[in-house]
Amino acid sequence: MHLYRKTIILFGLVMPVLIAAAVCGVGFMLRSKMIASFEHKQNTYNTFEQTRLAGHDIETQIIRQRQFLDLWKEQLSQETASAIATNLRKISEQLPSKEIQQTSFERPNSSSGFGSASAQKSSQLHIAFRGTYRTMQRAFLELETRMPQLQLQDLRIDPISNQASLLNFQVTYTAWEY
């Protein structure tokens, strides 16, 4: 019986323990890979859901703004100088005539300012006014509200020597076109 003791211990105890340990090790390794794969897929799904919900929110906002998109396209497709002249006339009618007077309206042929640095079509406009500060502030606010494609490039305010309440305003706008 002494002769087979080593063989019995080796094949009866050690080998089954080693095989069981290898099977358990492989099982744990497969389990950890499955858990990692599940977590990765769960994170991917959560990211997809967040992206889908964000896209749905954006679509909802766009649907609410769609009515304004046509208005903005129409407004941008109008000839800029005539649109500004029309809007300035409407604004001037609402304000006291003694406090606002348009003195100049020029549309230079050369492209300069912000528009020259962009591929987007634009035109430049120089407008001069005489008026009170508060009235001109309201007029500029109203003009820029009605025409959001205008970008103020230069504003110069000078006092008039013989009239204390009136100021000279020289404004340069870049008007972005469609």
Rosetta silent file (secondary structure, phi, psi, omega in degrees, C-alpha in Angstrom):
SEQUENCE: MHLYRKTIILFGLVMPVLIAAAVCGVGFMLRSKMIASFEHKQNTYNTFEQTRLAGHDIETQIIRQRQFLDLWKEQLSQETASAIATNLRKISEQLPSKEIQQTSFERPNSSSGFGSASAQKSSQLHIAFRGTYRTMQRAFLELETRMPQLQLQDLRIDPISNQASLLNFQVTYTAWEY
SCORE:     score description
SCORE:     0.000 S_00000001
   1 L     0.000  -21.739  177.395    0.000    0.000    0.000 S_00000001
   2 L   -67.026  -27.987 -175.734    2.974    2.199    0.418 S_00000001
   3 L   -68.169  -33.615 -173.989    3.678    1.972   -3.228 S_00000001
   4 L   -99.849    0.620 -177.543    0.465    3.626   -4.314 S_00000001
   5 H   -60.170  -46.896 -179.518    0.201    6.258   -1.617 S_00000001
   6 H   -63.731  -42.768 -178.900    1.920    8.992   -3.692 S_00000001
   7 H   -66.731  -41.957  178.891   -0.110    8.175   -6.792 S_00000001
   8 H   -64.546  -43.035  179.175   -3.375    8.141   -4.840 S_00000001
   9 H   -64.397  -43.509 -178.116   -2.534   11.480   -3.197 S_00000001
  10 H   -65.780  -53.021 -175.219   -1.481   12.978   -6.530 S_00000001
  11 H   -87.286  -18.788 -178.035   -4.414   11.714   -8.633 S_00000001
  12 H   -94.370  -31.125 -176.953   -6.984   11.438   -5.861 S_00000001
  13 H  -117.786  -55.727 -172.998   -6.474   14.714   -4.032 S_00000001
  14 H   -66.438  -50.113 -178.039   -4.048   17.153   -5.671 S_00000001
  15 H   -61.485  -46.622  177.460   -5.243   16.821   -9.291 S_00000001
  16 H   -62.790  -36.437  177.636   -8.956   17.174   -8.453 S_00000001
  17 H   -65.716  -43.243  178.304   -8.180   20.201   -6.255 S_00000001
  18 H   -64.468  -42.708  179.069   -6.103   21.794   -9.055 S_00000001
  19 H   -65.407  -41.825  178.591   -8.777   21.058  -11.658 S_00000001
  20 H   -64.163  -40.371  177.919  -11.498   22.450   -9.359 S_00000001
  21 H   -64.880  -40.245  178.682   -9.381   25.582   -8.710 S_00000001
  22 H   -65.064  -43.142  179.318   -8.833   26.039  -12.474 S_00000001
  23 H   -63.616  -42.708  178.149  -12.565   25.619  -13.159 S_00000001
  24 H   -64.584  -42.056  178.416  -13.390   28.138  -10.389 S_00000001
  25 H   -61.511  -45.478  177.739  -10.757   30.572  -11.725 S_00000001
  26 H   -63.466  -40.242  178.494  -12.140   30.323  -15.258 S_00000001
  27 H   -62.202  -45.934  177.984  -15.674   30.750  -13.854 S_00000001
  28 H   -63.397  -39.327  179.773  -14.697   33.891  -11.914 S_00000001
  29 H   -65.545  -44.314  177.736  -12.903   35.280  -14.954 S_00000001
  30 H   -64.535  -39.061  178.588  -15.930   34.656  -17.192 S_00000001
  31 H   -63.069  -43.090 -179.660  -18.224   36.156  -14.536 S_00000001
  32 H   -67.442  -36.599  176.177  -16.095   39.327  -14.292 S_00000001
  33 H   -66.391  -39.572  178.277  -16.033   39.651  -18.091 S_00000001
  34 H   -66.489  -39.410  178.460  -19.820   39.234  -18.215 S_00000001
  35 H   -65.216  -44.596  178.836  -20.271   41.838  -15.463 S_00000001
  36 H   -62.832  -41.827  178.970  -17.938   44.268  -17.262 S_00000001
  37 H   -64.541  -42.315  178.635  -19.764   43.645  -20.559 S_00000001
  38 H   -62.646  -44.947  179.833  -23.147   44.147  -18.855 S_00000001
  39 H   -64.030  -40.452  177.930  -22.005   47.416  -17.224 S_00000001
  40 H   -62.313  -45.998  179.652  -20.586   48.649  -20.546 S_00000001
  41 H   -66.036  -36.180  178.033  -23.846   47.835  -22.344 S_00000001
  42 H   -66.609  -42.731  177.115  -25.853   49.430  -19.545 S_00000001
  43 H   -63.471  -41.773  177.936  -23.734   52.636  -19.744 S_00000001
  44 H   -61.907  -43.161  178.544  -24.102   52.658  -23.523 S_00000001
  45 H   -64.225  -43.734  178.746  -27.871   52.278  -23.182 S_00000001
  46 H   -61.739  -41.679  177.279  -28.048   55.067  -20.567 S_00000001
  47 H   -63.244  -43.542  177.816  -26.021   57.362  -22.838 S_00000001
  48 H   -59.890  -44.493  179.882  -28.291   56.469  -25.758 S_00000001
  49 H   -62.665  -44.530  178.896  -31.388   57.235  -23.659 S_00000001
  50 H   -62.024  -43.395  179.387  -29.996   60.588  -22.519 S_00000001
  51 H   -64.204  -41.839  179.383  -29.094   61.493  -26.107 S_00000001
  52 H   -63.692  -44.177  179.347  -32.528   60.401  -27.336 S_00000001
  53 H   -66.318  -40.016  177.469  -34.299   62.468  -24.664 S_00000001
  54 H   -64.175  -41.095  176.866  -32.079   65.502  -25.365 S_00000001
  55 H   -63.210  -39.481  177.317  -32.823   65.145  -29.080 S_00000001
  56 H   -63.964  -41.450  177.641  -36.530   64.928  -28.319 S_00000001
  57 H   -62.575  -42.915  179.342  -36.309   68.111  -26.210 S_00000001
  58 H   -64.317  -42.180  177.702  -34.480   69.922  -29.011 S_00000001
  59 H   -61.246  -39.840  178.220  -37.083   68.766  -31.549 S_00000001
  60 H   -62.506  -43.146  178.368  -39.835   70.066  -29.267 S_00000001
  61 H   -64.777  -40.279 -179.749  -38.110   73.446  -29.018 S_00000001
  62 H   -65.243  -40.315  179.278  -37.605   73.561  -32.782 S_00000001
  63 H   -61.857  -39.408  178.316  -41.259   72.765  -33.415 S_00000001
  64 H   -67.873  -29.988 -177.509  -42.231   75.662  -31.142 S_00000001
  65 H   -93.479   -6.074 -175.543  -39.826   77.996  -32.993 S_00000001
  66 H   -57.696  -37.388  179.735  -40.676   76.795  -36.517 S_00000001
  67 H   -61.233  -32.748 -179.742  -43.248   79.551  -37.003 S_00000001
  68 H   -80.213  -24.230 -178.584  -40.535   82.135  -36.410 S_00000001
  69 H   -60.707  -44.726  178.405  -38.078   80.435  -38.774 S_00000001
  70 H   -64.031  -39.532  177.602  -40.129   81.390  -41.840 S_00000001
  71 H   -62.787  -43.215 -179.916  -40.444   84.935  -40.521 S_00000001
  72 H   -66.349  -40.751  178.406  -36.672   85.143  -39.979 S_00000001
  73 H   -62.712  -43.064  178.890  -35.944   83.747  -43.451 S_00000001
  74 H   -62.886  -42.733 -178.447  -38.316   86.274  -44.986 S_00000001
  75 H   -65.796  -40.090  179.504  -36.776   89.083  -42.974 S_00000001
  76 H   -72.700  -24.386 -178.490  -33.227   88.100  -43.958 S_00000001
  77 H   -84.005  -11.020  178.568  -34.148   87.795  -47.626 S_00000001
  78 L   -70.974  155.165  176.235  -35.462   91.385  -47.799 S_00000001
  79 L   -68.841  124.582 -168.729  -33.264   94.112  -49.231 S_00000001
  80 H   -62.310  -49.006 -175.427  -31.493   95.501  -46.169 S_00000001
  81 H   -61.354  -43.348 -179.521  -31.429   99.219  -46.908 S_00000001
  82 H   -70.383  -35.766  178.125  -35.141   99.435  -47.694 S_00000001
  83 H   -65.039  -40.955  178.553  -36.053   97.286  -44.678 S_00000001
  84 H   -67.073  -42.808  179.159  -34.042   99.540  -42.372 S_00000001
  85 H   -61.306  -42.716  178.492  -35.541  102.673  -43.923 S_00000001
  86 H   -63.263  -46.480 -179.439  -39.056  101.269  -43.471 S_00000001
  87 H   -65.770  -39.550  178.056  -38.387  100.245  -39.876 S_00000001
  88 H   -64.416  -37.221  178.023  -36.788  103.594  -39.030 S_00000001
  89 H   -64.614  -44.207  179.074  -39.804  105.399  -40.454 S_00000001
  90 H   -64.355  -40.343  179.651  -42.189  103.287  -38.341 S_00000001
  91 H   -66.769  -44.017 -179.601  -40.057  103.803  -35.227 S_00000001
  92 H   -62.008  -32.464  178.210  -39.803  107.566  -35.789 S_00000001
  93 H   -65.947  -28.379 -178.293  -43.594  107.793  -36.040 S_00000001
  94 H   -85.036  -16.509 -176.271  -43.910  106.340  -32.532 S_00000001
  95 L  -104.111  158.271  178.595  -41.370  108.701  -30.950 S_00000001
  96 L   -61.727  128.466 -175.184  -41.596  112.482  -30.367 S_00000001
  97 L   -66.560  -24.526  178.630  -40.524  114.231  -33.592 S_00000001
  98 L   -75.353  -17.115 -174.391  -38.655  116.970  -31.686 S_00000001
  99 L  -103.747   -2.715  178.783  -36.443  114.363  -30.022 S_00000001
 100 E  -148.348  134.239  177.971  -35.341  112.347  -33.069 S_00000001
 101 E  -150.586  124.933  177.375  -34.292  113.324  -36.570 S_00000001
 102 E   -81.801  126.021 -176.855  -32.452  111.197  -39.112 S_00000001
 103 E  -106.565  -19.776 -177.643  -29.725  113.270  -40.748 S_00000001
 104 E  -157.684  148.805  175.664  -27.943  110.743  -42.934 S_00000001
 105 E  -147.834  110.778 -176.972  -28.305  107.253  -44.396 S_00000001
 106 E  -126.989  146.044  174.319  -25.425  105.790  -46.399 S_00000001
 107 L  -125.977   94.863 -177.436  -24.689  102.367  -47.782 S_00000001
 108 L   -62.522  146.890  179.395  -20.998  102.203  -48.717 S_00000001
 109 L   -80.412  -27.765 -179.038  -20.086  100.096  -51.727 S_00000001
 110 L   -77.950  143.864  177.869  -16.825   98.846  -50.240 S_00000001
 111 L   -92.815  124.043  177.926  -16.970   95.856  -47.927 S_00000001
 112 L  -148.297  178.635  178.742  -15.317   96.501  -44.611 S_00000001
 113 H    79.800 -150.670 -176.298  -15.896   95.812  -40.950 S_00000001
 114 H   -63.277  -38.007 -175.857  -17.154   92.511  -39.615 S_00000001
 115 H   -64.178  -28.851 -178.898  -18.578   91.378  -42.938 S_00000001
 116 H   -71.489  -19.555 -178.527  -15.239   91.438  -44.739 S_00000001
 117 H   -94.285    5.874 -175.888  -13.859   88.779  -42.387 S_00000001
 118 L  -128.959  154.027  176.395  -16.700   86.324  -43.039 S_00000001
 119 L   -81.906  -13.792  178.560  -17.935   84.292  -45.976 S_00000001
 120 L   -68.744  139.044  177.918  -21.530   85.207  -45.018 S_00000001
 121 L   -65.692  138.550  178.385  -23.107   87.877  -47.200 S_00000001
 122 E  -155.732  164.969  173.652  -23.378   91.209  -45.460 S_00000001
 123 E  -138.309  158.125 -178.126  -23.643   94.910  -46.098 S_00000001
 124 E  -111.740  141.894 -177.898  -22.546   97.909  -44.136 S_00000001
 125 E  -132.329  134.487  173.958  -24.766  100.868  -43.259 S_00000001
 126 E  -112.445  124.638  179.990  -23.915  104.298  -41.849 S_00000001
 127 E  -129.072  138.057  177.789  -26.806  106.163  -40.247 S_00000001
 128 E  -122.356  142.595 -179.412  -26.697  109.532  -38.498 S_00000001
 129 E  -135.248  161.224  168.703  -29.286  110.989  -36.137 S_00000001
 130 E  -127.863  127.280 -179.261  -29.885  114.034  -34.045 S_00000001
 131 E   179.625 -179.200  177.992  -31.888  113.477  -30.881 S_00000001
 132 L   -82.251  157.614 -176.154  -32.042  113.062  -27.138 S_00000001
 133 H   -61.272  -48.802 -176.538  -30.191  110.220  -25.491 S_00000001
 134 H   -63.834  -43.504 -179.706  -33.275  108.460  -24.108 S_00000001
 135 H   -65.581  -41.737  179.562  -35.245  108.679  -27.363 S_00000001
 136 H   -67.072  -36.352  177.689  -32.302  107.426  -29.406 S_00000001
 137 H   -62.061  -43.802  177.216  -31.771  104.598  -26.963 S_00000001
 138 H   -64.358  -39.858 -179.511  -35.409  103.537  -27.445 S_00000001
 139 H   -65.397  -44.682  179.138  -35.070  103.880  -31.232 S_00000001
 140 H   -65.094  -40.267  177.622  -31.937  101.710  -31.382 S_00000001
 141 H   -60.481  -46.514 -179.114  -33.531   99.127  -29.114 S_00000001
 142 H   -65.327  -42.615  179.641  -36.616   98.969  -31.311 S_00000001
 143 H   -63.183  -45.970 -178.103  -34.575   98.801  -34.539 S_00000001
 144 H   -72.555  -23.402  174.696  -32.325   96.015  -33.276 S_00000001
 145 H   -73.633  -42.519 -179.933  -35.345   94.123  -31.939 S_00000001
 146 H   -72.075  -29.483 -176.819  -37.136   94.304  -35.279 S_00000001
 147 L  -127.417   82.297 -177.060  -33.985   93.466  -37.237 S_00000001
 148 L   -68.863  -10.005  178.306  -31.850   90.960  -35.307 S_00000001
 149 L   -78.073   -6.259  177.691  -29.524   90.561  -38.307 S_00000001
 150 E   -81.478  135.667  176.200  -28.010   93.979  -37.543 S_00000001
 151 E  -124.211  120.310 -178.669  -24.733   93.967  -35.670 S_00000001
 152 E   -66.270  124.426 -179.375  -23.548   97.223  -34.188 S_00000001
 153 E  -105.340  -38.698 -176.229  -20.066   97.950  -35.451 S_00000001
 154 E  -151.824  136.974  176.536  -19.524  101.553  -34.420 S_00000001
 155 E  -136.288  126.098 -179.758  -21.427  104.104  -32.348 S_00000001
 156 E  -128.712  127.989 -179.082  -20.306  107.672  -31.948 S_00000001
 157 E  -120.974  124.790  179.461  -22.101  110.256  -29.826 S_00000001
 158 E  -126.538  141.953  177.037  -21.167  113.951  -29.989 S_00000001
 159 E   -76.016  154.103  174.054  -22.818  116.892  -28.190 S_00000001
 160 E   -98.974  128.202 -170.790  -24.362  119.759  -30.139 S_00000001
 161 L   -65.217  -37.776 -174.389  -22.873  123.025  -28.948 S_00000001
 162 L   -95.148   -5.910  178.226  -25.979  125.250  -29.129 S_00000001
 163 E  -129.803  111.849 -172.597  -28.563  122.685  -27.914 S_00000001
 164 E   -70.254  -34.534 -174.408  -27.854  121.028  -24.592 S_00000001
 165 E   -84.663  -18.330 -177.653  -30.458  118.263  -24.741 S_00000001
 166 E   -96.856  147.746  179.217  -29.708  117.082  -28.308 S_00000001
 167 E  -130.467  154.194  171.839  -26.808  114.882  -29.375 S_00000001
 168 E   -94.717  129.634  178.817  -25.410  113.772  -32.739 S_00000001
 169 E  -117.303  128.766  173.960  -25.367  109.981  -33.171 S_00000001
 170 E  -121.264  119.805 -173.732  -23.372  108.246  -35.893 S_00000001
 171 E  -121.266  138.373  173.104  -24.021  104.512  -36.124 S_00000001
 172 E  -121.935  125.192  179.089  -22.444  101.881  -38.324 S_00000001
 173 E  -116.335  147.246  164.914  -24.177   98.509  -38.634 S_00000001
 174 E  -102.867  123.296 -179.393  -23.185   95.317  -40.361 S_00000001
 175 E  -105.668  116.122  179.691  -26.355   93.759  -41.760 S_00000001
 176 E   -81.115  135.946 -175.363  -26.114   90.009  -42.299 S_00000001
 177 L  -118.263  159.072 -176.607  -27.991   88.770  -45.354 S_00000001
 178 L   -93.615    0.000    0.000  -29.414   85.419  -46.401 S_00000001
